């Protein structure tokens, strides 16, 4: 299959998940390249219902490689919960079928707290955020101060990055 990109132009709910699911039947690799765990897609495969937010839809199809790219802001707790949920449905997730970009930024509790505080402070001008920390995590990514997946493997670097992040916020 040639490279295919599915991009929504209506800020969600336009059926991207269903199209990606259909395309994934023919794909070798299914990647999620941006976004967070604020939106989800539901897949129905052979009567089984899978609800995904961070995981690419390829994980529920055997023989596919799924990739979470560095444009995705990852809430590690949400990702682990989602992996456990689909695991309980019989989906095997391992390094052979899921790759996470080492430079993908993490959503930390401080991002969610910041999101909530800003939304509450905005009063009538609030934007209707999901309060999951996605916007603040993207701010830190753009400013090159985010904690990335790879930082978890280097305690000294992680400490420096956490201190820098906390000093900023």
N, C-alpha and C positions, 0 to 999 in steps of 0.2 A: 504494500500500500504506500502511496506517495505521502509526503508530509501533509497533514491536515491540521488546521488551527480553527478552533471554535471560539468565537469571541461574541459576547453579548453586547448589544448597543442600547438596551432599555433598562439598565441598572437592576437586572435580575428578573427572575420569574418568567423568562421568555422561552424556557424549555431547553436550555443548553445541556442540562444533564441527560435528558432523554436522547438528544442527538449524539452526545459523546458516548453514551452507553451503546447505542446502535453502531456507531463507528468503531467502538472498541472490539467488536466481534472480529474485525478485519485487521486490527492493529497489532503490532508487536510491542509497542511502548505507548503508555498512556501517561501524560504528564499534567500536573496541576502547576501552573506557572505564576499565579498571583492570587491574592485574596487571603481571607482568614476563615475562622470557623463561625462567621456570622450568617452564612447561608448554607443551605444543604441541598442535596439532591437525593431523591428516592429512586432506587432501582428495584424492579421486580424481575427476577430471573428464575424460571421454572417454579413459580409460585412462592419463592422466598423473597421477602422484602428486606432490602438493605438501605439504611439511612446513613449517608456519608456527608461529611462537611469538609474535613481536611484531606482525607484519603482520596486519591484518584480512583475513578470507577473501575480501572483495570484490575484492582486488587481482588475483586470478587469473581474475576474470570481466570480460569486456569491458564498457565502458559504465557501470561503477559507480564511485562516489566512495568511497574508503576514508578513514577518519579514525582517527588515534591520539590519544586524548584526554589531558587533563592528569592523569588518574588513573593513567595507565600510567607506570611507572618504566622509562626507556629506557636500555639499555646500548647506546651508539652503535656499538661494535664488533660486537656481536651483530646489531644492526639492519642494518648495512652488509653483514655476511656473509650474512644472510638475503636481503637484496635482491639480492645478487650471485647467490646460489644459484637463486632463482626467475627471475632475469634470464637465466641460462644455460639455463633451460627455456623461454625465449621470452616470459616475462611482462615487459611494458614498465611500468616504474614511473616516474612523473613527477609534477610538481605538479598536473597535470590530474586524476589519479586517486588521489593520496595527499596528504592534509593531515596535518601533525603539529602538535599544539597547541604554540604557542610557550612556554607556561608548563609544559610537561611536564618533570618532573625527570629528570636523568640519573643513571645508575648509573656511578660512577667506580671505578677499581681500588681505591681506599681502602675503598670499601664492601664489595667482595668480601674484601679482606684482613681487615677488621673482622669480617665474618661468619665467616670461617674461625677467627680468633683466639678469638672468643666461643664458637664451637661446641667447639673443642678445650679451652678453659678450663672448660667446663661439665661435662666428664667424663661420669659416668653420667646426669646431668640434662640432657644435650643433647636438643635438640628435633628433630633430623633435618633441618636446613636444607639447601637445595641449594647453599649457600655461593656463591651468585651475587651477593650484595650487595643483594638485594631488600628485606629487612627494614630494614637500616641506611639505605638510600636513602629508604624511606618515613618513617623517623624524621626524617631531615633535611628532608623535604618538610613534615611536620607541624610541625616547629620553624621553618619558613620560612628555612632556611639552605641549601637545595639549590641546585645549579647547574642552571639551566633551559635549554632549547633556545635561548631568546631571548638568554640571557647570552652565548652564543658569538659573537653579532654585535657586541658592545660590549666591546672589550678592557679598558677601564678598569673597567667594572662587573664583568667576569669576574674580573679580578685581585682586586678587593675581596672578591668572593664566595668565591673560592678561598682567600684568606688567612683569611677568617672561618671557613670550613669546616675548614681545617687547624688553626686555633687551637683550635677546639672539640674536635676528635678528637685 
